[in-house]
């Protein structure tokens, strides 16, 4: 029987993820819609998105180190401050004129801070367990996808009928909701800490009580010792290239088949909604199939999805393509996380997860820059064609090497 305290804390944690992904719907998925309406070229949009991710990469270790050292603020305090800063920079969407550097800078700062928030919210699951209450990250992440899928469908209709200025208004409201969710989560956490429950195993507090320390491994040495795993992650660049192209430039792809902003919101909503069942039931799926097989299936799923988008001549065909989200991104993300944990020791697993995250971020930068440039010199059809080739190459590489990645736990 799940206790009342566990239900409350998990609902509050899920609401944090829900707000986080709704904010991304506005300043990430619909960034191109806003910036195109403000007179920016596709290349300028790509540069802005890439710069935001570069800023996120630079800030992540700095903010993480500050968060670890700060006893007064902690994860929740730091994320509250960062959310308030996003609200401040959102004012730029009202104040700055289209086509200016100032508006681009506002977007870079908003998206950069938003990127840094994700690993902090991931880590928050383990922090919350220090009060002795288990948190379900999978359910919380699925809750984020559900909130995103519903909200972005509504957002598309709102922008179509009321104009792009509805976006900063909505962003301010949702940021305020995120701050409120964090405040409530902190209150519940503090209440349970006062009850004196022992921290759950696997948390930093529990490790400290047991005198455990994490193994530190140099990243270069890690790559030398795990060459095939590194090659596997090179394949990730190809697979995630099309995923990022669809996330960033879907508005141009939808417009190319005579779709509207309302169609854009609905397509992205369907794509996010289809992630939920796979992510929620992944542990059960994994009991019947190996992670290697699931990652191979996901690699094919990525390729088929973007190929259908390339061949699409109508909005209906784009919807058909998104059905493969079930067996592409939704399968690959948890599959890669579990696969890394299965084959590596605890210390190496940390570096393995970091390498995967780095490759995904690198792909986002490459896809943002290349996608904007291709759209300016050609069209959406050429962008999806090149994305199909890149994704197919990534799939071939993943399928070819994944069985050659040796488990360090066996040796």
Secondary structure, 3 states (H helix, E strand, C coil): CCCHHHHHHHHHHHHHHHHHHHHHHHHHHCHHHHHHHCCCCHHHHHHHHHHHHHHHHHHHHHHHHHHHHCCCCHHHHHHHHHHHHHHHHHHHHHHCCCCCHHHHHHHHHHHHHHHHHHHHHHHHHHHHHHHCCCCCHHHHHHHHHHHHHHHHHHHHHHHHHHCCHHHHHHHHHHHHHHHHHHHHHHHHHHHHHHCCCCCCCCCHHHHHHCCCCCCCCCHHHHHHHCHHHHHHHHHHHHHHHHHHHHHHHHHHHHHHCCCCHHHHHHHHHHHHHCHHHHHHCHHHHHHHCCHHHHHHHHHHHHHHHHHHHHHCCCHHHHHHHHHHHHHCHHHHHHHHHHHHHHHCCHHHHHHHHHHHHHHHHHHHHHHHHHHHHHHHHCCHHHHHHHHHHHHHHHHHHHHHHHHHCCCCCCC
